[in-house]
């Protein structure tokens, strides 16, 4: 077993709960999806008292996300069983990377927040959740197989100029849809990583060796 395998085993053990993307991240993306679709369906101009149809649709989607989360939790319990993790410090000891991310993104976040509702809120949300994705990548040890969170955070930062061409009343909906796609995609990639690595750990040693030998032969070809 090479050092990379040991590093992955340590990573899966430490972040098992966070890697259950179908239970944690994907439902959150579904909530943003419901908000984005519902906002697009609101009549224009948006009524100040809200739309009953929008509220009912958003509530139905949010309830659906909670049902999905419950089913995903049952799925993980059936496949992996109950996993008890040792009490670990929830954050890394080195806060320098977090402070760097927050310092870099603080200025554009404050600028968006001060520019009014139509332009400020969409930009502020993009910066805020970009920081969350970047910090998530840092928290998980800035590993290459978790680089999708880094890529998603960078994409959210760079997509603001493209949203500026969208009508002001639809920008918030577009941001919500983008956040939903980012969370759902990131959650599915985390789920894929967890299933693949847990499957390798559960495989008998001779199967692991055979798989490694097959991969080496394919590389030589």
C-alpha positions as CSV (number, residue, x, y, z in Angstrom):
1,X,0.0,0.0,0.0
2,X,1.6,3.2,-1.2
3,X,1.5,6.6,0.7
4,X,-1.3,7.9,-1.6
5,X,-3.6,5.0,-0.5
6,X,-2.8,5.7,3.1
7,X,-3.6,9.4,2.6
8,X,-6.9,8.6,1.0
9,X,-7.9,6.2,3.8
10,X,-7.0,8.9,6.4
11,X,-9.1,11.4,4.4
12,X,-12.1,9.2,4.1
13,X,-12.0,8.4,7.8
14,X,-11.7,12.0,8.8
15,X,-14.3,13.4,6.4
16,X,-16.8,10.5,6.1
17,X,-19.8,12.5,7.1
18,X,-19.0,15.4,4.8
19,X,-18.5,13.2,1.8
20,X,-22.0,11.8,2.0
21,X,-23.0,14.2,-0.7
22,X,-26.5,12.7,-1.3
23,X,-27.3,13.4,2.3
24,X,-25.6,16.8,2.9
25,X,-24.7,18.8,-0.2
26,X,-27.2,17.7,-2.9
27,X,-30.4,18.5,-0.8
28,X,-29.0,22.0,-0.2
29,X,-28.5,22.3,-4.0
30,X,-32.1,21.3,-4.5
31,X,-33.3,24.0,-2.1
32,X,-31.4,26.6,-4.2
33,X,-32.9,25.0,-7.3
34,X,-36.4,25.5,-6.0
35,X,-35.7,29.1,-5.1
36,X,-34.2,29.9,-8.5
37,X,-37.1,28.2,-10.5
38,X,-39.7,29.8,-8.2
39,X,-38.2,33.3,-8.6
40,X,-38.3,32.9,-12.4
41,X,-42.0,32.0,-12.2
42,X,-42.9,35.1,-10.2
43,X,-44.9,37.7,-12.1
44,X,-43.2,40.9,-13.0
45,X,-42.9,43.3,-11.3
46,X,-42.4,41.1,-8.2
47,X,-45.2,41.8,-5.8
48,X,-44.0,43.0,-2.4
49,X,-46.3,40.7,-0.5
50,X,-45.0,37.7,-2.4
51,X,-46.9,35.2,-4.6
52,X,-48.9,32.3,-2.9
53,X,-48.1,30.1,-5.9
54,X,-44.4,30.8,-5.5
55,X,-44.5,30.1,-1.8
56,X,-46.3,26.8,-2.2
57,X,-43.9,25.7,-5.0
58,X,-40.9,26.6,-2.9
59,X,-42.3,24.9,0.1
60,X,-43.0,21.7,-1.9
61,X,-39.4,21.7,-3.3
62,X,-37.9,22.3,0.1
63,X,-40.0,19.4,1.6
64,X,-38.9,17.3,-1.3
65,X,-35.2,18.1,-0.5
66,X,-35.7,17.0,3.1
67,X,-37.4,13.7,1.9
68,X,-34.5,13.2,-0.5
69,X,-32.0,13.7,2.4
70,X,-33.9,11.2,4.6
71,X,-33.8,8.6,1.8
72,X,-30.1,9.3,1.2
73,X,-29.4,8.8,4.9
74,X,-31.2,5.4,4.8
75,X,-29.2,4.5,1.7
76,X,-25.8,5.3,3.4
77,X,-26.8,3.4,6.5
78,X,-27.8,0.3,4.5
79,X,-24.6,0.4,2.3
80,X,-22.0,1.4,4.9
81,X,-23.7,0.8,8.2
82,X,-23.3,3.0,11.2
83,X,-19.9,4.7,11.3
84,X,-18.7,6.2,14.5
85,X,-15.9,8.7,14.1
86,X,-13.4,9.6,16.8
87,X,-13.7,13.1,18.2
88,X,-11.5,15.2,16.0
89,X,-10.9,18.9,15.9
90,X,-13.4,20.2,13.4
91,X,-11.0,22.7,11.8
92,X,-7.3,22.5,10.9
93,X,-4.9,24.2,13.3
94,X,-3.5,26.4,10.5
95,X,-5.9,29.3,10.0
96,X,-3.6,31.2,7.6
97,X,-5.3,29.8,4.5
98,X,-8.8,30.7,5.8
99,X,-7.6,34.3,6.6
100,X,-6.1,34.6,3.2
101,X,-9.3,33.6,1.4
102,X,-11.5,35.9,3.6
103,X,-9.1,38.8,3.1
104,X,-9.0,38.5,-0.7
105,X,-12.8,38.2,-1.0
106,X,-13.8,40.7,1.7
107,X,-13.3,43.8,-0.5
108,X,-15.5,42.7,-3.4
109,X,-18.1,41.3,-1.0
110,X,-18.4,44.7,0.8
111,X,-18.5,46.5,-2.6
112,X,-21.4,44.4,-3.8
113,X,-23.2,44.7,-0.5
114,X,-23.0,48.5,-0.8
115,X,-24.2,48.8,-4.4
116,X,-27.9,48.1,-3.8
117,X,-30.3,45.2,-4.1
118,X,-30.4,44.5,-7.8
119,X,-26.6,44.5,-8.4
120,X,-25.4,44.0,-4.9
121,X,-27.2,40.9,-3.7
122,X,-26.3,38.6,-6.7
123,X,-22.7,39.6,-6.6
124,X,-22.5,39.3,-2.8
125,X,-24.0,35.8,-2.9
126,X,-21.5,34.7,-5.6
127,X,-18.5,36.0,-3.5
128,X,-19.9,34.5,-0.3
129,X,-20.4,31.0,-1.6
130,X,-17.2,31.1,-3.6
131,X,-15.4,31.7,-0.3
132,X,-17.4,28.8,1.2
133,X,-16.2,26.5,-1.6
134,X,-12.6,27.6,-1.3
135,X,-12.6,27.2,2.5
136,X,-14.2,23.7,2.1
137,X,-11.3,22.8,-0.2
138,X,-8.7,24.2,2.3
139,X,-10.5,22.5,5.2
140,X,-10.2,19.1,3.5
141,X,-6.5,19.4,3.1
142,X,-6.4,21.0,-0.4
143,X,-6.1,17.6,-2.1
144,X,-6.1,17.1,-5.8
145,X,-9.1,14.7,-5.7
146,X,-11.1,17.4,-4.0
147,X,-10.2,20.1,-6.5
148,X,-13.7,20.3,-7.8
149,X,-14.6,22.6,-4.9
150,X,-11.6,24.8,-5.8
151,X,-12.8,24.9,-9.4
152,X,-16.4,25.7,-8.5
153,X,-15.3,28.5,-6.2
154,X,-13.1,30.1,-8.9
155,X,-15.9,29.7,-11.5
156,X,-18.4,31.5,-9.2
157,X,-16.0,34.4,-8.8
158,X,-15.5,34.8,-12.5
159,X,-19.0,34.4,-13.7
160,X,-20.3,37.8,-12.3
161,X,-19.6,39.7,-15.5
162,X,-21.6,37.2,-17.5
163,X,-24.6,37.7,-15.2
164,X,-24.5,41.4,-15.7
165,X,-26.0,40.9,-19.2
166,X,-29.1,39.3,-17.6
167,X,-32.1,41.5,-16.8
168,X,-31.8,42.8,-13.2
169,X,-35.0,41.1,-12.0
170,X,-33.6,37.7,-13.2
171,X,-30.1,37.9,-11.9
172,X,-31.0,36.6,-8.4
173,X,-32.7,33.6,-10.0
174,X,-29.7,32.9,-12.2
175,X,-27.4,33.0,-9.2
176,X,-29.7,30.6,-7.3
177,X,-29.6,28.2,-10.2
178,X,-25.8,28.4,-10.5
179,X,-25.5,27.7,-6.8
180,X,-27.8,24.7,-7.1
181,X,-25.8,23.3,-10.0
182,X,-22.5,23.9,-8.0
183,X,-23.8,22.2,-4.8
184,X,-25.4,19.2,-6.7
185,X,-22.3,18.7,-8.8
186,X,-20.0,18.9,-5.9
187,X,-22.2,16.6,-3.8
188,X,-22.3,14.0,-6.6
189,X,-18.5,14.1,-7.0
190,X,-18.1,13.7,-3.2
191,X,-20.5,10.7,-3.2
192,X,-18.7,9.1,-6.1
193,X,-15.4,9.5,-4.3
194,X,-16.8,8.0,-1.1
195,X,-18.4,5.0,-2.8
196,X,-15.3,4.2,-4.9
197,X,-12.9,4.4,-1.9
198,X,-15.1,2.6,0.5
199,X,-15.5,-0.1,-2.2
200,X,-11.8,-0.5,-2.4
201,X,-11.4,-0.7,1.3
202,X,-14.1,-3.4,1.5
203,X,-12.6,-5.5,-1.3
204,X,-10.5,-8.5,-0.3
205,X,-6.7,-8.0,-0.5
206,X,-6.3,-10.3,-3.5
207,X,-8.9,-8.3,-5.5
208,X,-7.1,-5.1,-4.7
209,X,-3.8,-6.5,-5.9
210,X,-5.5,-7.8,-9.1
211,X,-7.1,-4.4,-9.8
212,X,-3.7,-2.7,-9.3
213,X,-2.0,-5.2,-11.6
214,X,-4.7,-4.7,-14.3
215,X,-4.3,-0.9,-14.0
216,X,-0.5,-1.2,-14.4
217,X,-0.9,-3.4,-17.5
218,X,-3.3,-0.8,-19.0
219,X,-0.8,2.0,-18.3
220,X,2.0,0.1,-20.0
221,X,-0.2,-0.4,-23.1
